[in-house]
Each structure stands twice: as C-alpha cells, then as structure tokens.
Amino acid sequence: MEGRSPMAQTRAWPDLLVGVFVILIGIVCLWQAAVIPVSPLHGQVGPKAVPYAVGGAMLLLGLGLTVAALRGGWSKDLPEEPPANPRALLLMGAGLAANLALIGPAGFSIAATAQFVLVCAAFGSRNPVRDFVVGAVLSLGVFFLFVGALGVNIGAGLAEGAILRLLGQEVP
C-alpha cells in the first residue's frame, strides 16, 4: 500500500472487511454442513452436498474479495456517495414481497418468476416479456432439478402441477 494516498488506503478497509466477512460466512457454512446428520438412505447426493458447495463458493469468493482489497480495493473507482435509486430499491422489495405472497398459493415457479421479473426491472431491464420467459424457464428448471435429480419436493404449484399432468405424472 506504499505510494498511495492516505485516502486510497482508508477506502480499502471496507473492502477488506467485506472480504473477511464473506470468508467467515464460508467457514460457518462448511462447519454447519459438516454437522448435518446423514441418513444411510442417502446413497448418492446427500443433504450435505449443496451446503458444502455453497460454503466452498463463499470461501473462494471471500478469498477473491480479500485479495482484491489487499491490492487496493474494488471500490476505489466508485464515487464517494453512490446516487440513491429508490425505484430500484422499491422494485427489489416488491420482488421479495411477491415471492413471499405467491409461494404458498401459486407455487415455487410462479413466485420465483414474479420475483425475477421485478428484480430485472430494478436492474434496469426494459423487456418484461423476455424477463418473464427467462424467469419461468429458470424457475421451472430448478423445480424439476430439485424434484427429479435430488428427490426434494419444494412444493409443486399451479405451473408445476399443470406440466406434470400434461406429462401424465402424479403431482407430489
């Protein structure tokens, strides 16, 4: 950090704290994954696989953020105070509220698609039809991956039930 202004050195501290915090989250995830009880019925992919993957990814992300912070920080090129965007914040909150409101009565895919469209709008997307199609394909893919590959029922809703009936399968 030699040769840099005191302001630049000061601005790297928050970046370093974020990196270290993400490393700690990764460590906690890995620790908690290690203590998950495993039934002998899980022969292939057990309940520890995803928590280990998330913990490992968080650990790698934290290490990358920490290295970037030690090299001067990633936020050094940002303005001192980023401009507030209340519309984006409102749309993100609406996406979360839509997911919470819809997941019970409509199911995972519809709730996740609604949240996806609203979050895309918060990030500036001007094509809600495309966002809807991409969100629906992704959320249905995730649903059928969980049910088919992992054997985890995350709640078949209206869309999933209709697709399963069209395929001649039983709705879980």
C-alpha positions as a Markdown table, in Angstrom:
| # | Residue | x | y | z |
|---|---|---|---|---|
| 1 | Met | 0.0 | 0.0 | 0.0 |
| 2 | Glu | 3.0 | 2.2 | -0.2 |
| 3 | Gly | 2.9 | 5.1 | -2.6 |
| 4 | Arg | -0.8 | 5.5 | -2.3 |
| 5 | Ser | -2.6 | 8.4 | -0.8 |
| 6 | Pro | -4.0 | 8.1 | 2.8 |
| 7 | Met | -7.5 | 8.4 | 1.3 |
| 8 | Ala | -6.9 | 5.4 | -1.0 |
| 9 | Gln | -5.6 | 3.4 | 1.9 |
| 10 | Thr | -8.6 | 4.3 | 4.0 |
| 11 | Arg | -11.1 | 3.4 | 1.3 |
| 12 | Ala | -9.6 | -0.2 | 1.0 |
| 13 | Trp | -10.5 | -1.1 | 4.6 |
| 14 | Pro | -14.2 | -1.5 | 4.0 |
| 15 | Asp | -13.4 | -3.8 | 1.0 |
| 16 | Leu | -11.1 | -5.8 | 3.2 |
| 17 | Leu | -13.7 | -6.2 | 5.9 |
| 18 | Val | -16.3 | -7.4 | 3.4 |
| 19 | Gly | -13.8 | -10.0 | 2.1 |
| 20 | Val | -13.0 | -11.3 | 5.6 |
| 21 | Phe | -16.7 | -11.3 | 6.5 |
| 22 | Val | -17.5 | -13.4 | 3.4 |
| 23 | Ile | -14.7 | -15.8 | 4.3 |
| 24 | Leu | -16.2 | -16.2 | 7.8 |
| 25 | Ile | -19.6 | -16.9 | 6.3 |
| 26 | Gly | -18.0 | -19.6 | 4.1 |
| 27 | Ile | -16.3 | -21.2 | 7.1 |
| 28 | Val | -19.6 | -21.2 | 9.1 |
| 29 | Cys | -21.4 | -22.8 | 6.1 |
| 30 | Leu | -18.7 | -25.5 | 5.9 |
| 31 | Trp | -18.8 | -26.1 | 9.6 |
| 32 | Gln | -22.6 | -26.3 | 9.7 |
| 33 | Ala | -22.6 | -28.6 | 6.6 |
| 34 | Ala | -20.2 | -31.0 | 8.5 |
| 35 | Val | -22.7 | -31.4 | 11.4 |
| 36 | Ile | -25.8 | -32.2 | 9.2 |
| 37 | Pro | -26.9 | -35.7 | 10.2 |
| 38 | Val | -27.0 | -38.1 | 7.2 |
| 39 | Ser | -29.4 | -41.0 | 6.9 |
| 40 | Pro | -28.0 | -44.2 | 5.5 |
| 41 | Leu | -30.7 | -43.9 | 2.9 |
| 42 | His | -28.8 | -41.2 | 1.0 |
| 43 | Gly | -26.6 | -43.2 | -1.3 |
| 44 | Gln | -25.7 | -40.6 | -4.0 |
| 45 | Val | -26.2 | -37.0 | -3.2 |
| 46 | Gly | -27.0 | -36.4 | 0.4 |
| 47 | Pro | -28.1 | -33.4 | 2.3 |
| 48 | Lys | -24.6 | -32.1 | 2.8 |
| 49 | Ala | -23.7 | -31.6 | -0.9 |
| 50 | Val | -25.4 | -28.2 | -1.5 |
| 51 | Pro | -24.3 | -26.7 | 1.8 |
| 52 | Tyr | -20.7 | -27.8 | 1.1 |
| 53 | Ala | -20.9 | -26.3 | -2.4 |
| 54 | Val | -22.3 | -23.0 | -1.0 |
| 55 | Gly | -19.7 | -22.9 | 1.8 |
| 56 | Gly | -16.9 | -23.6 | -0.6 |
| 57 | Ala | -18.1 | -21.0 | -3.1 |
| 58 | Met | -18.4 | -18.4 | -0.3 |
| 59 | Leu | -14.9 | -19.2 | 0.9 |
| 60 | Leu | -13.5 | -18.7 | -2.6 |
| 61 | Leu | -15.5 | -15.5 | -3.1 |
| 62 | Gly | -14.2 | -14.2 | 0.2 |
| 63 | Leu | -10.6 | -15.0 | -0.7 |
| 64 | Gly | -11.0 | -13.2 | -4.0 |
| 65 | Leu | -12.5 | -10.2 | -2.4 |
| 66 | Thr | -9.8 | -10.1 | 0.2 |
| 67 | Val | -7.0 | -10.3 | -2.4 |
| 68 | Ala | -8.7 | -7.5 | -4.4 |
| 69 | Ala | -8.9 | -5.4 | -1.2 |
| 70 | Leu | -5.2 | -6.0 | -0.5 |
| 71 | Arg | -4.4 | -4.9 | -4.0 |
| 72 | Gly | -6.1 | -1.6 | -3.4 |
| 73 | Gly | -9.8 | -2.4 | -3.2 |
| 74 | Trp | -12.5 | -2.8 | -5.8 |
| 75 | Ser | -14.5 | 0.2 | -4.6 |
| 76 | Lys | -11.7 | 2.7 | -5.2 |
| 77 | Asp | -13.1 | 3.8 | -8.5 |
| 78 | Leu | -16.6 | 4.3 | -7.2 |
| 79 | Pro | -17.9 | 7.8 | -6.3 |
| 80 | Glu | -17.8 | 8.8 | -2.7 |
| 81 | Glu | -21.6 | 8.5 | -2.4 |
| 82 | Pro | -23.4 | 6.5 | -5.0 |
| 83 | Pro | -26.6 | 8.0 | -6.2 |
| 84 | Ala | -29.7 | 6.7 | -4.4 |
| 85 | Asn | -32.1 | 4.8 | -6.5 |
| 86 | Pro | -35.4 | 4.5 | -4.6 |
| 87 | Arg | -37.2 | 3.0 | -7.6 |
| 88 | Ala | -34.7 | 0.1 | -7.8 |
| 89 | Leu | -35.0 | -0.5 | -4.0 |
| 90 | Leu | -38.8 | -0.5 | -4.2 |
| 91 | Leu | -38.8 | -3.0 | -7.1 |
| 92 | Met | -36.4 | -5.3 | -5.3 |
| 93 | Gly | -38.6 | -5.1 | -2.2 |
| 94 | Ala | -41.7 | -5.8 | -4.3 |
| 95 | Gly | -40.0 | -8.8 | -5.8 |
| 96 | Leu | -39.3 | -10.2 | -2.3 |
| 97 | Ala | -42.9 | -9.4 | -1.3 |
| 98 | Ala | -44.3 | -11.0 | -4.4 |
| 99 | Asn | -42.3 | -14.2 | -3.7 |
| 100 | Leu | -43.5 | -14.4 | -0.1 |
| 101 | Ala | -47.1 | -13.8 | -1.1 |
| 102 | Leu | -47.2 | -16.2 | -4.1 |
| 103 | Ile | -45.1 | -19.1 | -3.0 |
| 104 | Gly | -47.8 | -20.7 | -0.8 |
| 105 | Pro | -50.9 | -20.3 | -3.1 |
| 106 | Ala | -49.2 | -20.4 | -6.5 |
| 107 | Gly | -46.1 | -22.4 | -6.0 |
| 108 | Phe | -42.3 | -22.0 | -6.4 |
| 109 | Ser | -42.1 | -21.4 | -10.1 |
| 110 | Ile | -44.7 | -18.6 | -10.3 |
| 111 | Ala | -43.4 | -16.9 | -7.2 |
| 112 | Ala | -39.8 | -17.1 | -8.4 |
| 113 | Thr | -40.7 | -15.9 | -11.9 |
| 114 | Ala | -42.5 | -12.8 | -10.4 |
| 115 | Gln | -39.5 | -12.1 | -8.3 |
| 116 | Phe | -37.2 | -12.5 | -11.3 |
| 117 | Val | -39.2 | -10.0 | -13.4 |
| 118 | Leu | -39.3 | -7.4 | -10.7 |
| 119 | Val | -35.6 | -7.7 | -9.9 |
| 120 | Cys | -34.7 | -7.5 | -13.6 |
| 121 | Ala | -36.8 | -4.2 | -13.7 |
| 122 | Ala | -34.9 | -3.0 | -10.6 |
| 123 | Phe | -31.6 | -3.5 | -12.5 |
| 124 | Gly | -32.9 | -1.5 | -15.5 |
| 125 | Ser | -34.4 | -4.1 | -17.8 |
| 126 | Arg | -36.9 | -2.7 | -20.3 |
| 127 | Asn | -38.1 | -6.1 | -21.6 |
| 128 | Pro | -40.5 | -7.7 | -19.1 |
| 129 | Val | -41.7 | -10.3 | -21.6 |
| 130 | Arg | -38.2 | -11.6 | -22.1 |
| 131 | Asp | -37.6 | -11.5 | -18.3 |
| 132 | Phe | -40.8 | -13.4 | -17.7 |
| 133 | Val | -39.8 | -16.2 | -20.2 |
| 134 | Val | -36.2 | -16.4 | -18.8 |
| 135 | Gly | -37.5 | -16.4 | -15.2 |
| 136 | Ala | -40.1 | -19.1 | -16.0 |
| 137 | Val | -37.6 | -21.4 | -17.7 |
| 138 | Leu | -35.1 | -21.0 | -15.0 |
| 139 | Ser | -37.5 | -21.5 | -12.1 |
| 140 | Leu | -39.2 | -24.5 | -13.7 |
| 141 | Gly | -35.8 | -25.9 | -14.4 |
| 142 | Val | -34.7 | -25.5 | -10.8 |
| 143 | Phe | -38.0 | -27.1 | -9.6 |
| 144 | Phe | -37.6 | -30.1 | -11.8 |
| 145 | Leu | -33.9 | -30.4 | -11.0 |
| 146 | Phe | -34.8 | -30.5 | -7.3 |
| 147 | Val | -37.7 | -32.9 | -7.7 |
| 148 | Gly | -36.1 | -35.2 | -10.3 |
| 149 | Ala | -32.4 | -35.2 | -9.6 |
| 150 | Leu | -32.3 | -34.6 | -5.9 |
| 151 | Gly | -35.7 | -36.0 | -4.8 |
| 152 | Val | -36.5 | -32.9 | -2.8 |
| 153 | Asn | -40.1 | -31.7 | -3.1 |
| 154 | Ile | -40.0 | -27.9 | -2.9 |
| 155 | Gly | -43.8 | -27.6 | -3.4 |
| 156 | Ala | -45.5 | -28.1 | -6.7 |
| 157 | Gly | -47.7 | -25.2 | -7.5 |
| 158 | Leu | -50.0 | -24.3 | -10.4 |
| 159 | Ala | -47.5 | -24.3 | -13.2 |
| 160 | Glu | -45.6 | -27.4 | -12.0 |
| 161 | Gly | -48.8 | -29.3 | -11.4 |
| 162 | Ala | -50.1 | -28.4 | -14.9 |
| 163 | Ile | -46.8 | -29.6 | -16.5 |
| 164 | Leu | -46.8 | -32.8 | -14.5 |
| 165 | Arg | -50.4 | -33.5 | -15.5 |
| 166 | Leu | -49.5 | -32.9 | -19.2 |
| 167 | Leu | -46.7 | -35.4 | -18.9 |
| 168 | Gly | -49.0 | -37.9 | -17.3 |
| 169 | Gln | -47.2 | -37.9 | -14.0 |
| 170 | Glu | -48.5 | -37.6 | -10.4 |
| 171 | Val | -48.4 | -34.2 | -8.7 |
| 172 | Pro | -46.4 | -34.5 | -5.5 |
